[in-house]
Amino acid sequence: MSESSELFNSSSGSRLLSEPPFFASGSSLSLLTGPGGDDLSISELSLSDKLEAGQPDDGALPNDAEELERLKKHTGRLRDEKLQNDAFALKKLNAALKSFSDALGDVGSQTERVATQLEQTEALLNKYVGILSGSEEFARLIFDEQWQGAEADEKIIAQEQREAEETARKIEAERVAAAQREQERLRREELERAAQKEREQAERDKNERAAARGGVRGVRGTRASMRAARGSRGGAPSSTRPSATAATAGTITSSAARGSSTTRGLGRRS
């Protein structure tokens, strides 16, 4: 058992794929294994040992103890050789699997290295493109006959900046002037509305005063006609004059009031 573990843990496992298996020097062993072969596999080993040890051939039975001992030694040697061959085959398989695993690990690390190299290449390409763009700009400036140098460019840039500032100031001044014009227009409209209201109020007051003057003239004419009528009748008793005068004054006052209210209604409608 220790020999097989030593075979599996050996540091020279990478060379097992090219090494031949261990075989006995006798002619009783061959390369064939499995059912029907001269050599036995691990699955057949225990059964073969039992057959060889427990049920020997009838024609090959030993006659004495030495022959039996020799047969047992020969059987043990064959068993050890078969175990060594099976262990060697398993070790070769283990080495092959380990090599395959190492190859997969190398592929993964190589893939990571390729990805890193691609990122670095992309960064270098970006830098190269930037350099080419700058070179193209420099070449265009060098071959431009109208280019006067960096100082002229600075002057042009300063002039453009001043023009931009002047344009901004003009735009701001125009905006302020437009706001002032708008405020002035609103103020004029407000004044016009106030003047219109004043004119309308003055017109209404004028109409009311004219209506009031017309009512007073009517009252005076009525009084004169009443006096003339009394004079033509030859006078009335003194006791009835105050009451008639009061009634006449009340009628005139109500008429004047109705005329004044009518005039106000017409003024409001107008």
C-alpha positions as CSV (number, residue, x, y, z in Angstrom):
1,M,0.0,0.0,0.0
2,S,2.9,2.4,0.8
3,E,4.5,1.5,-2.5
4,S,1.4,2.5,-4.5
5,S,1.1,5.8,-2.6
6,E,4.7,6.5,-3.3
7,L,4.1,5.9,-7.0
8,F,1.2,8.3,-7.1
9,N,3.0,11.1,-5.1
10,S,6.2,10.9,-7.1
11,S,7.5,14.2,-8.5
12,S,8.3,12.6,-11.8
13,G,4.7,12.1,-12.8
14,S,5.1,14.2,-15.9
15,R,7.4,11.6,-17.5
16,L,5.1,8.6,-16.8
17,L,3.3,9.0,-20.2
18,S,6.6,8.1,-22.0
19,E,7.7,5.3,-19.6
20,P,6.9,1.6,-20.3
21,P,5.1,-0.4,-17.5
22,F,6.9,-2.8,-15.2
23,F,6.7,-6.5,-16.5
24,A,8.2,-9.7,-15.1
25,S,11.2,-11.1,-16.6
26,G,9.6,-14.5,-17.1
27,S,7.6,-15.6,-20.2
28,S,4.4,-16.0,-18.2
29,L,3.5,-12.2,-18.5
30,S,2.5,-10.4,-21.6
31,L,0.9,-7.0,-22.6
32,L,-2.7,-8.4,-22.7
33,T,-4.9,-7.7,-19.8
34,G,-8.6,-8.2,-19.0
35,P,-10.7,-11.3,-19.5
36,G,-9.0,-13.9,-21.6
37,G,-5.6,-12.3,-21.3
38,D,-2.4,-13.6,-19.8
39,D,-2.2,-10.6,-17.5
40,L,-5.0,-9.8,-15.0
41,S,-6.6,-6.5,-14.3
42,I,-7.5,-5.2,-10.8
43,S,-11.0,-6.4,-11.1
44,E,-9.9,-10.0,-11.8
45,L,-7.0,-10.1,-9.5
46,S,-8.7,-11.2,-6.3
47,L,-10.7,-13.9,-8.2
48,S,-7.6,-15.2,-9.9
49,D,-5.7,-15.4,-6.7
50,K,-8.4,-17.4,-5.1
51,L,-8.5,-19.7,-8.1
52,E,-4.8,-20.2,-8.1
53,A,-4.5,-20.6,-4.4
54,G,-7.7,-22.5,-3.6
55,Q,-8.3,-24.6,-6.8
56,P,-5.1,-25.6,-8.5
57,D,-5.1,-27.7,-11.7
58,D,-5.6,-31.4,-11.1
59,G,-2.7,-32.2,-13.4
60,A,-0.3,-29.8,-11.6
61,L,-0.9,-30.8,-7.9
62,P,2.4,-30.7,-6.0
63,N,3.7,-33.9,-4.4
64,D,5.4,-32.4,-1.5
65,A,5.6,-29.2,0.7
66,E,8.5,-27.6,-1.3
67,E,6.5,-27.7,-4.5
68,L,3.5,-26.1,-2.7
69,E,5.7,-23.4,-1.2
70,R,7.3,-22.7,-4.6
71,L,3.9,-22.4,-6.2
72,K,2.8,-20.0,-3.5
73,K,5.8,-17.8,-3.9
74,H,5.3,-17.8,-7.7
75,T,1.7,-16.8,-7.2
76,G,2.6,-14.0,-4.8
77,R,5.2,-12.7,-7.2
78,L,2.7,-12.7,-10.1
79,R,0.2,-10.9,-7.9
80,D,2.8,-8.2,-6.9
81,E,3.8,-7.7,-10.5
82,K,0.2,-7.3,-11.6
83,L,-0.4,-4.8,-8.8
84,Q,2.6,-2.8,-9.9
85,N,1.4,-2.8,-13.5
86,D,-2.0,-1.7,-12.4
87,A,-0.6,1.0,-10.2
88,F,1.6,2.2,-13.0
89,A,-1.4,2.4,-15.4
90,L,-3.3,4.4,-12.8
91,K,-0.4,6.7,-12.2
92,K,-0.1,7.3,-16.0
93,L,-3.8,8.1,-16.1
94,N,-3.4,10.5,-13.1
95,A,-0.5,12.2,-14.8
96,A,-2.5,12.6,-18.0
97,L,-5.4,14.1,-16.1
98,K,-3.0,16.4,-14.2
99,S,-1.4,17.5,-17.5
100,F,-4.9,18.2,-18.9
101,S,-5.8,20.3,-15.8
102,D,-2.6,22.2,-16.0
103,A,-3.2,22.9,-19.7
104,L,-6.7,24.2,-18.9
105,G,-5.2,26.5,-16.2
106,D,-2.6,27.7,-18.7
107,V,-5.3,28.4,-21.2
108,G,-7.2,30.5,-18.6
109,S,-4.1,32.5,-17.6
110,Q,-3.2,33.0,-21.3
111,T,-6.8,34.3,-21.9
112,E,-6.4,36.8,-19.1
113,R,-3.0,37.9,-20.5
114,V,-4.5,38.3,-23.9
115,A,-7.4,40.4,-22.5
116,T,-4.9,42.6,-20.7
117,Q,-2.8,42.9,-23.8
118,L,-5.9,43.9,-25.8
119,E,-6.7,46.6,-23.2
120,Q,-3.2,47.9,-23.4
121,T,-3.3,47.8,-27.2
122,E,-6.5,49.8,-27.2
123,A,-5.1,52.4,-25.0
124,L,-2.0,52.7,-27.2
125,L,-4.2,53.0,-30.3
126,N,-6.2,55.8,-28.7
127,K,-3.0,57.6,-27.9
128,Y,-1.8,57.1,-31.4
129,V,-5.0,58.4,-32.9
130,G,-4.7,61.5,-30.7
131,I,-1.2,62.0,-31.9
132,L,-2.2,61.6,-35.5
133,S,-5.0,64.2,-35.0
134,G,-2.6,66.6,-33.5
135,S,-0.1,66.0,-36.2
136,E,-2.8,66.6,-38.9
137,E,-3.7,69.9,-37.2
138,F,-0.1,71.0,-37.0
139,A,0.5,70.1,-40.6
140,R,-2.6,72.1,-41.6
141,L,-1.3,75.1,-39.7
142,I,2.2,74.8,-41.2
143,F,1.0,74.6,-44.8
144,D,-1.6,77.4,-44.3
145,E,-0.3,80.5,-46.1
146,Q,-2.6,82.8,-44.1
147,W,-1.4,81.6,-40.8
148,Q,0.6,84.3,-39.1
149,G,1.7,82.4,-36.0
150,A,0.7,81.9,-32.4
151,E,0.7,85.6,-31.6
152,A,-1.6,86.4,-34.4
153,D,-3.9,83.6,-33.2
154,E,-3.9,85.0,-29.7
155,K,-4.8,88.5,-31.1
156,I,-7.6,87.0,-33.2
157,I,-8.9,85.0,-30.2
158,A,-8.8,88.2,-28.0
159,Q,-10.6,90.1,-30.7
160,E,-13.3,87.4,-31.0
161,Q,-13.7,87.4,-27.3
162,R,-14.2,91.2,-27.2
163,E,-16.7,91.0,-30.1
164,A,-18.6,88.3,-28.2
165,E,-18.6,90.5,-25.0
166,E,-19.8,93.5,-27.1
167,T,-22.5,91.5,-28.7
168,A,-23.6,90.2,-25.3
169,R,-23.7,93.8,-24.0
170,K,-25.8,94.9,-26.9
171,I,-28.2,92.1,-26.5
172,E,-28.6,92.9,-22.8
173,A,-29.1,96.6,-23.6
174,E,-31.7,95.8,-26.1
175,R,-33.5,93.5,-23.6
176,V,-33.5,96.3,-21.0
177,A,-34.7,98.8,-23.5
178,A,-37.5,96.5,-24.6
179,A,-38.5,96.0,-21.0
180,Q,-38.6,99.7,-20.5
181,R,-40.7,100.2,-23.6
182,E,-43.1,97.6,-22.4
183,Q,-43.4,99.2,-19.0
184,E,-43.9,102.6,-20.7
185,R,-46.6,101.2,-22.9
186,L,-48.4,99.6,-20.0
187,R,-48.2,103.0,-18.1
188,R,-49.6,104.8,-21.1
189,E,-52.5,102.3,-21.4
190,E,-53.2,102.8,-17.7
191,L,-53.2,106.6,-18.1
192,E,-55.5,106.3,-21.1
193,R,-57.9,104.1,-19.2
194,A,-57.9,106.5,-16.3
195,A,-58.5,109.5,-18.7
196,Q,-61.3,107.7,-20.4
197,K,-62.9,107.0,-17.1
198,E,-62.6,110.7,-16.1
199,R,-64.1,111.8,-19.4
200,E,-67.0,109.4,-19.0
201,Q,-67.6,110.6,-15.5
202,A,-67.4,114.2,-16.6
203,E,-69.9,113.5,-19.4
204,R,-72.3,111.8,-16.9
205,D,-72.0,114.8,-14.5
206,K,-72.6,117.2,-17.3
207,N,-75.7,115.3,-18.4
208,E,-77.0,115.2,-14.8
209,R,-76.4,119.0,-14.4
210,A,-78.2,119.6,-17.7
211,A,-81.2,117.5,-16.7
212,A,-81.3,119.3,-13.3
213,R,-81.4,122.7,-15.0
214,G,-84.2,121.6,-17.3
215,G,-86.3,120.6,-14.3
216,V,-85.8,124.0,-12.6
217,R,-86.9,125.8,-15.8
218,G,-90.1,123.7,-15.9
219,V,-90.9,124.5,-12.3
220,R,-90.5,128.2,-12.9
221,G,-92.8,128.1,-15.9
222,T,-95.4,126.2,-14.0
223,R,-95.4,128.7,-11.2
224,A,-95.8,131.7,-13.6
225,S,-98.7,129.9,-15.3
226,M,-100.3,129.2,-12.0
227,R,-100.0,132.8,-10.9
228,A,-101.6,134.0,-14.2
229,A,-104.5,131.6,-13.7
230,R,-105.1,132.8,-10.2
231,G,-105.0,136.4,-11.4
232,S,-107.5,135.6,-14.1
233,R,-109.9,134.0,-11.7
234,G,-109.8,137.1,-9.5
235,G,-107.9,135.6,-6.6
236,A,-108.6,132.8,-4.3
237,P,-109.3,132.8,-0.6
238,S,-106.3,133.3,1.6
239,S,-106.8,130.1,3.5
240,T,-106.4,127.9,0.5
241,R,-103.3,129.6,-1.0
242,P,-100.7,128.0,1.3
243,S,-102.1,124.5,0.7
244,A,-102.2,125.0,-3.0
245,T,-98.8,126.4,-3.1
246,A,-97.4,123.4,-1.0
247,A,-99.2,120.9,-3.3
248,T,-97.8,122.6,-6.4
249,A,-94.3,122.6,-4.9
250,G,-94.5,118.9,-4.1
251,T,-95.6,118.1,-7.6
252,I,-92.7,120.1,-9.1
253,T,-90.2,118.5,-6.8
254,S,-91.4,115.0,-7.7
255,S,-91.2,115.8,-11.4
256,A,-87.7,117.2,-11.0
257,A,-86.6,114.1,-9.1
258,R,-88.1,111.8,-11.8
259,G,-86.3,113.8,-14.5
260,S,-83.0,113.7,-12.6
261,S,-83.2,109.9,-12.1
262,T,-84.1,109.4,-15.8
263,T,-81.0,111.5,-16.8
264,R,-78.8,109.4,-14.6
265,G,-80.1,106.2,-16.1
266,L,-79.4,107.5,-19.6
267,G,-75.9,108.6,-18.5
268,R,-75.1,105.1,-17.2
269,R,-76.4,103.4,-20.4
270,S,-74.3,105.7,-22.5
